[in-house]
Structures are given as structure tokens and as C-alpha cells.
Amino acid sequence: MGGKKKPTLSQLEKRLSRMQEESKRAKKRKKKGKLETPTLTLPKIVPLVNEDLIKLAQSEVKKMKCITPYVLATRLNIKISLAKALLRTLHEEEVIVPVNLNHRVPIYVPKELADNLPK
């Protein structure tokens, strides 16, 4: 049922000339030796979780029934990655308790509400 069309003679000649030029360039590169490529050391990205943000989040979290990174990010106008880091710090300070720790969407509740939840 057809298939791929064959290239014309001029297209074949152009392709061959390009391949020969590329092979010449590659040989020149090998003769020059390996160029030292600088290694990039990326700094570890540390979220900007400061004390003011933690205090603001604590006051907001106490008002909520269910806390997810998206809800906290929309309330505080911050990025979701920062909200996740903020929720982790609040969990370490035992302000909130995890209900469902998932790698995508962790769900937390305030400690006061967690005491009333059935187990």
C-alpha cells in the first residue's frame, strides 16, 4: 500500500555530504582531546519556611477541618511545594496529625480534631 517515498538523487547527495562533514568534525574533536566540561553542583533547594510563615500557618490550620497542601497553598498564597514543606514542619512540631500520608497528597487534621476522630 505504498510506503515511504524514495529520496531523489540530489537529496541523497546532500545527505551523504552532510554525513561526511559530520564525520570529519567528529575526527577533529577526537584529535583535540576531551574538553573538560565543568561539573555543575546544584545547591540543595531549601524552601523558605521561616518563623513568621509557621506562625501564620498555625493560626490558619487551627480553623480548618482538613488540611492538604493545595488548601494551605491557596489560603496563604504560596507554592504547593512550600506548603508541603510547611506541613512537614507543622507535623514535626505536633500541631497537626496525619490522617493519610500519601506521596502525592498528604492529608492532615489539627491535633484538637484528631483526638475526637474514631480509631
PLY file of the C-alpha trace (Angstrom):
ply
format ascii 1.0
element vertex 119
property float x
property float y
property float z
element edge 118
property int vertex1
property int vertex2
end_header
0.00 0.00 0.00
2.62 2.49 -0.75
5.12 3.16 1.93
7.81 5.73 2.28
8.84 7.52 -0.89
12.38 7.21 -2.10
14.54 10.34 -1.91
15.68 11.98 -5.12
19.30 11.79 -6.24
20.03 15.36 -5.16
18.61 14.65 -1.70
20.82 11.56 -1.40
23.89 13.56 -2.40
23.12 16.25 0.18
22.62 13.64 2.89
25.91 11.95 2.06
27.82 15.25 2.05
26.35 16.17 5.46
27.31 12.79 6.91
30.88 13.15 5.61
31.19 16.62 7.11
29.90 15.36 10.44
32.43 12.52 10.46
35.26 15.00 9.71
34.13 17.23 12.57
33.97 14.25 14.91
37.53 13.24 14.00
38.76 16.79 14.68
37.09 16.74 18.05
38.78 13.45 18.93
42.20 14.82 17.88
41.82 17.88 20.07
41.21 15.66 23.07
38.50 15.66 25.57
37.35 19.06 26.59
36.86 19.39 30.30
33.25 20.02 30.98
32.64 21.84 34.21
30.59 19.83 36.64
27.58 21.64 37.91
26.88 21.26 41.58
23.39 22.41 42.19
22.67 23.71 45.64
20.04 21.91 47.60
16.81 23.83 47.29
15.68 24.82 50.73
12.12 26.06 50.98
11.69 29.41 52.64
9.95 28.21 55.76
10.54 30.96 58.28
9.07 31.61 61.71
6.53 34.18 60.51
5.16 31.78 57.93
4.96 28.98 60.50
3.01 31.19 62.92
0.63 32.28 60.17
0.12 28.67 59.10
-0.54 27.58 62.68
-3.32 30.13 63.05
-4.85 29.11 59.70
-4.56 25.37 60.39
-6.49 25.58 63.64
-9.51 26.92 61.73
-9.53 24.09 59.16
-11.11 20.66 59.41
-8.97 19.00 56.75
-5.56 20.20 55.59
-3.93 19.39 52.27
-1.02 21.15 50.54
-3.37 22.68 47.97
-5.72 24.13 50.58
-2.85 25.62 52.57
-1.19 26.99 49.43
-4.36 28.75 48.32
-5.05 30.18 51.77
-1.51 31.57 52.21
-0.77 32.38 48.54
2.36 30.23 48.44
3.59 27.45 46.18
2.43 23.90 46.78
6.00 22.68 47.35
6.40 25.27 50.07
3.06 24.24 51.55
4.22 20.62 51.68
7.39 21.63 53.50
5.35 23.78 55.85
3.01 20.88 56.62
6.00 18.66 57.39
7.37 21.19 59.86
3.97 21.59 61.50
3.76 17.80 61.80
7.20 17.71 63.45
6.02 20.37 65.91
2.92 18.23 66.55
0.47 20.97 65.63
-1.21 18.72 63.06
-1.68 14.97 62.84
-1.54 12.95 59.59
-4.67 11.08 58.62
-3.40 9.73 55.31
0.24 10.14 54.37
0.47 9.69 50.64
3.40 10.67 48.43
1.07 12.77 46.28
-1.46 14.33 48.61
-0.85 14.02 52.34
-3.92 14.78 54.43
-3.66 16.24 57.91
-6.07 17.39 60.62
-5.46 19.69 63.57
-4.42 17.95 66.77
-7.64 19.02 68.56
-9.79 17.32 65.91
-7.56 14.25 65.80
-8.37 13.49 69.42
-12.07 13.29 68.55
-11.65 11.04 65.48
-12.70 7.39 65.82
-9.86 4.94 65.52
0 1
1 2
2 3
3 4
4 5
5 6
6 7
7 8
8 9
9 10
10 11
11 12
12 13
13 14
14 15
15 16
16 17
17 18
18 19
19 20
20 21
21 22
22 23
23 24
24 25
25 26
26 27
27 28
28 29
29 30
30 31
31 32
32 33
33 34
34 35
35 36
36 37
37 38
38 39
39 40
40 41
41 42
42 43
43 44
44 45
45 46
46 47
47 48
48 49
49 50
50 51
51 52
52 53
53 54
54 55
55 56
56 57
57 58
58 59
59 60
60 61
61 62
62 63
63 64
64 65
65 66
66 67
67 68
68 69
69 70
70 71
71 72
72 73
73 74
74 75
75 76
76 77
77 78
78 79
79 80
80 81
81 82
82 83
83 84
84 85
85 86
86 87
87 88
88 89
89 90
90 91
91 92
92 93
93 94
94 95
95 96
96 97
97 98
98 99
99 100
100 101
101 102
102 103
103 104
104 105
105 106
106 107
107 108
108 109
109 110
110 111
111 112
112 113
113 114
114 115
115 116
116 117
117 118
